[in-house]
Amino acid sequence: MKPTNLSDWLSHLEQLHPSEIELGLTRVRHVAEQLALINFDAKVILVGGTNGKGTTCALLESMLMTAGYKIGVYCSPHLIRYTERVRINGQELSEQSHCDAFSAIEEGRGDTALTYFEFGTLGALYLLKQAQCDVILLEVGLGGRLDATNIVEPDVSVVTTIDIDHVEWLGDNREDVSFEKAGIFRSSKPAICGDFDTPARLIEHANSLDAHLMLANQAFAMEIGEGVWHWQGGDKALRDLPIIPLPLQNASTALATLSVLGLDITPEQIKQGLSQARLAGRMQCIQTEPMVILDVAHNPHSAGYLAQQLKLMPKQPIRAVVGMLKDKDIKATLAQFDGLISHWYLADLQGPRAAKAELLAQYTPADTSQLFKNVELAYQQAVADSEAESVVIVFGSFYTVAEIIDRQQKG
C-alpha cells in the first residue's frame, strides 16, 4: 500500500535498498532522466567538501536572497525534521509537498532500486524544479564523484575543505579524498576550492577537465582586520566585511562563488547577507548563564576550528558534552581540545554506528570525565555543575546536537 504521510514514506525509503550506501550514478541518473531532473532553468551550484558545505550554502543563500533572487537549497543531513533538507527562500516546504515528490519518484523509478539518500535527492530535485528558482544550491552528501547530487549539471562547482572522513568510501589520505571531491568539477566551468592547502590530485583533475580552477590564497584571498575582514578575488575587492559567527574561510569561498555567477549583487547586499546568515548547529548559542553552545563538529578538522573559537573566549571553565559515532576519528577529534576542557561529559549515542561513552573515555582524562547513558543525562549534569560564567559546549555528531535542539524546542 502506498504511504500516506511523511513518516510512512521515510520508513518506506529505508526498506527499498539492502544497503544504506551504494555508490554509483547509473541507477539514480536513469530515474532522473525519466523525470527530466538533470537540467534546470536556473543557476546551479554544486557544493562539496569535508567540512563547511552547509555553512557555505547558508551564506550564499542569505546573500542571494538579500539581492532579491529566488533561492532553492538541498542539504543533508537534517537535525530534527526531514523537511529541513529543502528550503525555498529560506523556508521549509510542507510534509505534503515531500510526500507528493516521493510519490512522483516512486512512480517514475519503475523497478530501479534506490537508496534512501538517492530517493531523497531525487525528491528534492523534483521540488526544486517545481519552485522555478533563480539559483539552486545542492550540498553533496558523500564524496562527490559518485554522489547522487552529481547527476545534475552545475554552472559552478565548489569544494570547501578537504580532510579525511568516510575512509571506507573515500580513502585514507587527502590526495585520494580530494580526487573524489573533485569529481563534481565540469569541463570549461568554474571550479572553486576553498582549502588553504589544496592536494595535487584535485588540481590535476581540474586541469585534465580544463575546468576554470580558482584556489584559495591564489585566485582569491581574505584578510582579517580589527573587527572587520577584507576579500580580494582578481579585480574584485570587498572591504570592511562584518565578522560573523560562521567560519570566514567558508565566507571567502562563498564570495569567490558569487564572483563567477554573473548575477547582480551590491557590496551592501553582500554585507547584509553575511550578517544575517545563520545555520543551526554551527556555533549556535542557545542560552547564557551558563552559556550553552552547540556545534556539529565531528572530525579533526571541524573540531580544530571549534577549539580555536573556544580559545577566543574569555578564560572560564569549559564543560564538554560529547557523543560520537564509532566510525569517526575519535582520538584525533578529541585531541583538538587538549588542555581546553575542564570537565568531560561523555554520552552513549544510539544506533548501529554509535560509540559508547567508554570508547570516548579512552581519549579523555580519567579524573575529569564522567560517563552517561545518553546525551540528555550528560547535558543535564553539565548544566547543573556550571557556574553562571561557565561555557557548556555540546559537540561530536549531528545526532548529539539534534537531541539538545529537540529538547529545547519541546521546552
N, C-alpha and C positions, 0 to 999 in steps of 0.2 A: 504494500500500500504506500502511496506517495506521502512523504512527510507534509505536515500541515503547518508547522511552526518552526522557528529558527533552531530551537533546541533539538527537535527531531531531525532536522536537516543536518546539523553538525554531527549528531550520532550516526546518521546515515553515511556521511562523508568519511568518518573514522573507520567504517567497516567495508568500504569499497575496495581497498587495496591491502594486500597482506603486509606491505612494508610502509613505514611512516615516510621513508625517503626512498625514491628510486630516481637517480639522476639520469638525465637524457631528455631530449626535447621532441622526439618523434611523435609520441602519443599526444602530448598536450598541444603541439603545433597543429596536428591533424584536426583536432576538435576546434581549435581557434580559427583555422582556415574555413571550416564548415560554417562557422558562425560569424565570419568576417570580423575577427577581433585582432587582426595583426597590424593593420594600418589605421591611423586616426587623423581626423581633420583638426589637429591640434599640435602644438609643440610638445614633444615627448622627451622627458629627461629620465634616464635610467641611472639610479644611484646605488652603487655597490661599495664594498669596503668592509673591513673587520669591525671597526667602531665608527660612530658618527653618522651613519646613514640616516637614522630617524631625525637627528638634530639638523643635518643639512637640508633634509626635505622640509622640516618645520620652518627653517629660516627662509628658504626660497618661497615657501607657501605664504608666509607673512609679508615678505617684501612685495611679491607679485600681487597679492590681494590688495595691499595698500595702494598699488598703482592702478587698481581698477580691473584687473584681469580675473576671469573665472578660472579657478584652480581646482583640479582634482588630484587627490593623493591616495595611493595604495601603500600601506605599510604593514609590517608584521614583526613580531607577534603582538597581540593585544595584551593589555594589562588586566582589564576587568571584563569588558564586553566585546564580543566578536565584532560588533558594529563599529568599533574604533578603527578597524582596518581600512575603511574607505571614508574619506572626507571630501565633501564638495564645498568650497569656500569656507573651510574650517568647521563644517557641521557634519555630524554623522548622519547616515541615512537610516530609515526605519528598518526594523526587523523584517517587515513585509517586503520591502524592496530587495533585501538579500534573499528572501525566500523565492521571490519571483525570478531573480537572477539564477539561483540554483536550479529552479525548475527548467529554465531555458537551457542551461548547461546539461542537465540530465537528459533532456530530450535530444540535444544536439550531439552528445557523445556516443550514442548508439551503444556498441558493445566494447568501446575503448575503456580500458582500466585507467583510472586516475587516482593519484594520492590525494590526501586531504589538502595539502598545500596547492597542488596543481588545480584541483577543483575550485578552491577558494580564489586562486589567482584569476582563473577564467571568469568566475562570478564577478570579481572586482572589475575586470576589463569590460564586461558586459555593462555594469553600472556606469563606468566612466564614459563609455561610448554613448550611452543614453543621455548623459548630462551635458554633452556638447560643450566641453571646456575649451578654454583658450590654451591652457598649459596643463599637462598631465605629468605628475611625479610618481615614478614607480620605484619602490625600495626593493632591492634584490634580497631574496630570502637567504640563500646559502651559496657562497662562492660567486658565481656569475656565469661562467661559460655554459653550464648545464642547468642553470636555474630557470624555472618556468617563466619568470618575467622576461627572459632573454629572447622569447619568441617575437616580441614587439620590436619594431624598427624605431630606434631613438634618433632624435635630432642631436642630442648631446649625451655622452656617457661620462659618468663621474665615478671615480674610485676615491673614497675619502681617506682611509688609512689602511695599512697592511700589517697584520700581525698573525701569529699562529693561533688558530682556533679550528675546531672541527677537523682535527688531524686525520681521522679515518677517511674523510672525504676529500680534503683539500691538500694534504701533505704536511710534513713536519718541519718545513723551513720556509722562510719568507719568499724565496725565489719561486718555489712551486706554488705557494698560495697566490703570489702576485700574478702568475700566469692564469690561474683560474679566475681571478678578479678581472683581469684584462680581457677576458672573453666577452665582455659586454661592449668593447670598442668596435667601431664600424669604419670601414674604408672611407677615406676622404671626409670624415665627420670629426667634430671636436671631441677630444678625449682628454679629460681633466683628471689629474692625480694630486690630491692634497697632502700626501705623505711627505714628510720632510727628508726621508731617506729612501727614495724610490728604488726598488730592486731592478736589476738589469733586465730580467726576463720580461717585466712589464714594458719597459722601454723598447726592447727588441720586438715584442709582439705588436706594439703600436706602430713601430716603424715598418714592419712587414706588411701591415694593412695600409700604409700610407695615411694613417689617421693623423689629425692635427693635434698633436700631443702638447699639452700645457702642464708643466710641472711646478709644484710649489717651490718657492725660493729661486726659481729661474724665470718662468714666464709670468709669475705673479708672486707677490710677497706682502707681508704685513709688518708693521712696526708698532709696538705698544708704547704710548706716551704717558703723561701724567693725567690719569682719569679718562683718557681717550685712546683711540688707536687709528692708524692710517693704513690704507691699502693702495697698492700700485700694481697695475697689470698692463703691460705695453704702454700705450699712450694715454691710458685711463688712470686717473688718480682720485681717490676719495680720502678726505682728511677729516679729523675730529669726529670719528665714528664713536657711538656710545659703547662703553664697556657693558657687556650683557652676562647673565648667569649661565651661558652656554659656551662651549669651547670656541675660542676665537679662531682656532685652526680651521674648524668647520665653517665658521662665518666667512673666512677668507676664501675657502673653496667655493662656497655659495656665490660670493661676489664674482669669482672667476667664471662661474657658470652663467650668471646674469650677463657678463660682458660679451658672451658669444651667442646669446639667444636672439639678438636683433629686435628686442622689444623696447618700447619707450618707458623709461623709469627714471625719475629725477633723483638727485642726491638726497633731497629732503624726504622723498618716499622711501628710499633705502634706509635712512636713519630711523624713520618712524617704524618701518617694518622690522628692523633689527631690535628696536626697543620693545616691541610688542610680542616678539616670538617667545613662545613657551612650549615645553614638552614635558608631559607627565613622566615622573620617574627619573628625571635628569636634574640633579642638584635641586630637587624640589623641597622647599621648606614648608612643612605642614603645621608647625606650631613653634612658639617661643616659650622660654622659661619652663622647662629646658627647650633649647632649640632642637627640633627634630628634622633631619634632612634625609630624603630618600634618593637613592641613586642605583640604577640597574647595572652598575659596573660588575662584570663577571669574568673578566680575563685580565692578564697583567697590564695590558696597555690602558684599558679604561680605568682599572684600579689605580694605576700610576697617576692619571690625570686627577682622579678624585682625591688621592693623597696630597697632591700639590695644592688643590683648592683648600683642603683642611688646614694645611700648613700656613695659609694666608690669614687664617682666623686668629683673633687674639688668643693668647695662651689660656686654656681652660681644659678641664677633663673632657676627653672624648671617649664615649662608650659606643661600641660597635655591636650591632645586631646583624648576624650573618647567617644566611642559608645559601647553599650552593648545590650545583649538580656535580655528580661524581666524575663526569667526563670532561670537566674543565681542569685547567692547570691550577689546582687549589694552592699548592705550595707557593708558586711564583706570584699568584694573585694576592695572597695574604701577606707575602713578604714586602709588598709595596708599603705596608703600614707599620713596619718595624719601628719601635720607639715612639709611635704616634698615638696609639690606642692605650688608654688607661685600664680598660676592662673589656673583655670579650664576652658576648652573649651568643653562644653558638647553638643553632637550631636545626633539628631534622626538617627536611622537606619531604613531601610525599610523592610517590610515583616511582616507576622503574629506573629513572635516571637520577633519583635523588641521592644526595650524600647525607650520611648520618653525622650528627654533631661530633661523635667520637672520631670520625675521619678528619674533620676540620681541626679538632683539638690537637692533632699531631703536629700542627704548624703554628700554634699559638702558645704563649707562655702558660704553663700549668697553673701558676699562682694567681693569674688574672683572668682565668677562663671558667665560665660556667656553661653547662650543657642543658639543653631543653628539648622537649619532645616536639615542639612546634614553634613557629615564628611568633605567634600571639603571646605565648608564655614568656619567651625571651624578651619581647618588646615591653611587655608589662613590667618585668623586673628591671629592665634598663631604665625606664622612665621613673620607676619608684626609687631607684638608687641615685637618681640625678639631683643635683642642686639646680637652682634657677639658672645659674650661669653655665651649666654644662651643655655639651652637644651630644646628641644621640644620632649616629649615622646608621642607616639601615641599607645594606647592600648585599651583593653576591649573586642575584638572579632576578629575572623578571618576576618569577613566582614569589620571591621573598617580598619585593616591593608591592606586588599586587595584593598580598594579604593585608598589608597595612593601609593601603589606599581603600580597599574594600571595607576594612574595619572603620575607617574614618567616615566613609560615605554612609555607612549604616548607623553611625552615631554611637 
